[in-house]
């Protein structure tokens, strides 16, 4: 699993790669905490190269959305593959998150 963050104006895009399990949450948490400390309020989580999300990662995504909401920001998910989309659907989190098929459109939606 890898975490890559890129800042576009006031939005941070967090690209995640691989299987997201309880064993690899700390890199994501550190990267997001660092940006929240810098008062970043807008995040796009790019799931294009993610093949699995476990319950801990679902909790983290809910946590990030709550952090954004508390700071008058927004969080978007982008490009979940079929497996991740099914997990979001089964847990009904697809109704909680705004999900986009393109990173650029997700970023533009927060301007």
DOLUMVEX-663713 format. One record per residue (C-alpha): residue number from 0; residue in three letters; y, x, z. Coordinates in Angstrom, 2 decimals, padded with zeros to 5 digits. Example, Ala and Ser with C-alpha at 12.3 -4.5 7.8 and 13.67 -1.06 7.14 Angstrom:
2
+-----+-----+---------+---------+---------+
:   i :  aa :       v :       u :       w :
+-----+-----+---------+---------+---------+
:   0 : ALA : -004.50 :  012.30 :  007.80 :
:   1 : SER : -001.06 :  013.67 :  007.14 :
+-----+-----+---------+---------+---------+
***
This chain:
111
+-----+-----+---------+---------+---------+
:   i :  aa :       v :       u :       w :
+-----+-----+---------+---------+---------+
:   0 : UNK :  000.00 :  000.00 :  000.00 :
:   1 : UNK :  003.48 :  001.21 : -000.75 :
:   2 : UNK :  007.00 : -000.05 : -000.05 :
:   3 : UNK :  009.88 :  000.79 : -002.36 :
:   4 : UNK :  013.41 : -000.43 : -001.65 :
:   5 : UNK :  016.26 : -000.51 : -004.14 :
:   6 : UNK :  019.73 : -001.80 : -003.40 :
:   7 : UNK :  021.58 : -003.83 : -006.03 :
:   8 : UNK :  025.10 : -004.54 : -004.84 :
:   9 : UNK :  024.54 : -006.69 : -001.72 :
:  10 : UNK :  020.82 : -007.40 : -002.36 :
:  11 : UNK :  017.86 : -005.23 : -001.38 :
:  12 : UNK :  014.77 : -005.53 : -003.57 :
:  13 : UNK :  011.60 : -004.57 : -001.70 :
:  14 : UNK :  008.73 : -003.87 : -004.12 :
:  15 : UNK :  005.30 : -003.98 : -002.49 :
:  16 : UNK :  002.14 : -002.57 : -004.04 :
:  17 : UNK : -001.53 : -003.11 : -003.18 :
:  18 : UNK : -003.26 : -005.13 : -000.49 :
:  19 : UNK : -000.97 : -006.11 :  002.36 :
:  20 : UNK : -002.93 : -006.16 :  005.59 :
:  21 : UNK : -002.27 : -005.72 :  009.30 :
:  22 : UNK : -003.00 : -002.01 :  008.84 :
:  23 : UNK :  000.10 : -001.38 :  006.75 :
:  24 : UNK :  002.95 : -003.52 :  008.08 :
:  25 : UNK :  004.99 : -000.78 :  009.74 :
:  26 : UNK :  006.49 :  000.76 :  006.57 :
:  27 : UNK :  007.81 : -002.64 :  005.53 :
:  28 : UNK :  009.10 : -003.43 :  009.01 :
:  29 : UNK :  010.91 : -000.07 :  009.27 :
:  30 : UNK :  012.52 : -000.41 :  005.83 :
:  31 : UNK :  013.71 : -003.94 :  006.53 :
:  32 : UNK :  014.90 : -003.16 :  010.07 :
:  33 : UNK :  016.95 : -000.24 :  008.74 :
:  34 : UNK :  018.66 : -002.50 :  006.22 :
:  35 : UNK :  019.21 : -005.29 :  008.73 :
:  36 : UNK :  020.91 : -002.73 :  010.98 :
:  37 : UNK :  023.23 : -001.92 :  008.04 :
:  38 : UNK :  024.00 : -005.66 :  007.84 :
:  39 : UNK :  022.06 : -006.33 :  004.63 :
:  40 : UNK :  021.54 : -010.10 :  004.52 :
:  41 : UNK :  019.98 : -010.67 :  001.09 :
:  42 : UNK :  016.42 : -009.63 :  000.19 :
:  43 : UNK :  014.10 : -010.07 : -002.78 :
:  44 : UNK :  010.46 : -009.27 : -002.00 :
:  45 : UNK :  008.77 : -008.30 : -005.26 :
:  46 : UNK :  005.05 : -009.10 : -005.12 :
:  47 : UNK :  004.24 : -008.24 : -008.75 :
:  48 : UNK :  001.90 : -005.39 : -007.81 :
:  49 : UNK :  000.54 : -007.03 : -004.66 :
:  50 : UNK : -003.05 : -008.19 : -004.76 :
:  51 : UNK : -003.51 : -009.73 : -001.29 :
:  52 : UNK : -001.50 : -010.95 :  001.72 :
:  53 : UNK : -003.08 : -011.39 :  005.14 :
:  54 : UNK : -001.75 : -013.55 :  007.98 :
:  55 : UNK :  000.28 : -010.70 :  009.51 :
:  56 : UNK :  002.17 : -010.27 :  006.25 :
:  57 : UNK :  002.77 : -013.99 :  006.02 :
:  58 : UNK :  004.25 : -013.80 :  009.53 :
:  59 : UNK :  006.45 : -010.89 :  008.43 :
:  60 : UNK :  007.75 : -012.82 :  005.44 :
:  61 : UNK :  008.59 : -015.79 :  007.67 :
:  62 : UNK :  010.25 : -013.39 :  010.13 :
:  63 : UNK :  012.35 : -011.84 :  007.35 :
:  64 : UNK :  013.44 : -015.25 :  006.13 :
:  65 : UNK :  014.43 : -016.20 :  009.69 :
:  66 : UNK :  016.43 : -012.96 :  010.03 :
:  67 : UNK :  018.24 : -013.73 :  006.79 :
:  68 : UNK :  018.92 : -017.31 :  007.86 :
:  69 : UNK :  020.31 : -016.17 :  011.23 :
:  70 : UNK :  022.66 : -013.76 :  009.45 :
:  71 : UNK :  023.73 : -016.29 :  006.80 :
:  72 : UNK :  021.71 : -014.48 :  004.15 :
:  73 : UNK :  018.83 : -015.37 :  001.89 :
:  74 : UNK :  015.35 : -014.15 :  001.04 :
:  75 : UNK :  013.45 : -014.70 : -002.21 :
:  76 : UNK :  009.89 : -013.93 : -003.26 :
:  77 : UNK :  009.21 : -012.77 : -006.76 :
:  78 : UNK :  006.20 : -012.57 : -009.08 :
:  79 : UNK :  003.24 : -013.30 : -006.80 :
:  80 : UNK : -000.04 : -012.87 : -008.65 :
:  81 : UNK : -002.59 : -015.70 : -008.74 :
:  82 : UNK : -004.27 : -014.63 : -005.49 :
:  83 : UNK : -001.00 : -014.33 : -003.57 :
:  84 : UNK :  000.27 : -017.59 : -005.04 :
:  85 : UNK : -002.93 : -019.32 : -003.90 :
:  86 : UNK : -002.53 : -017.89 : -000.37 :
:  87 : UNK :  001.06 : -019.12 : -000.26 :
:  88 : UNK : -000.06 : -022.50 : -001.56 :
:  89 : UNK : -002.97 : -022.92 :  000.90 :
:  90 : UNK : -000.72 : -022.00 :  003.83 :
:  91 : UNK :  002.03 : -024.25 :  002.42 :
:  92 : UNK :  004.47 : -021.38 :  002.58 :
:  93 : UNK :  005.19 : -021.86 : -001.11 :
:  94 : UNK :  007.31 : -024.80 :  000.05 :
:  95 : UNK :  009.19 : -022.63 :  002.54 :
:  96 : UNK :  010.10 : -019.76 :  000.21 :
:  97 : UNK :  012.08 : -019.72 : -003.01 :
:  98 : UNK :  009.74 : -018.09 : -005.52 :
:  99 : UNK :  010.98 : -016.58 : -008.78 :
: 100 : UNK :  009.14 : -015.18 : -011.80 :
: 101 : UNK :  011.77 : -012.50 : -012.47 :
: 102 : UNK :  013.50 : -010.04 : -010.13 :
: 103 : UNK :  016.78 : -010.24 : -012.05 :
: 104 : UNK :  016.89 : -014.02 : -011.73 :
: 105 : UNK :  016.08 : -013.81 : -008.02 :
: 106 : UNK :  018.92 : -011.34 : -007.47 :
: 107 : UNK :  021.35 : -013.44 : -009.58 :
: 108 : UNK :  020.49 : -016.53 : -007.52 :
: 109 : UNK :  022.13 : -014.89 : -004.50 :
: 110 : UNK :  025.58 : -014.26 : -005.97 :
+-----+-----+---------+---------+---------+
***
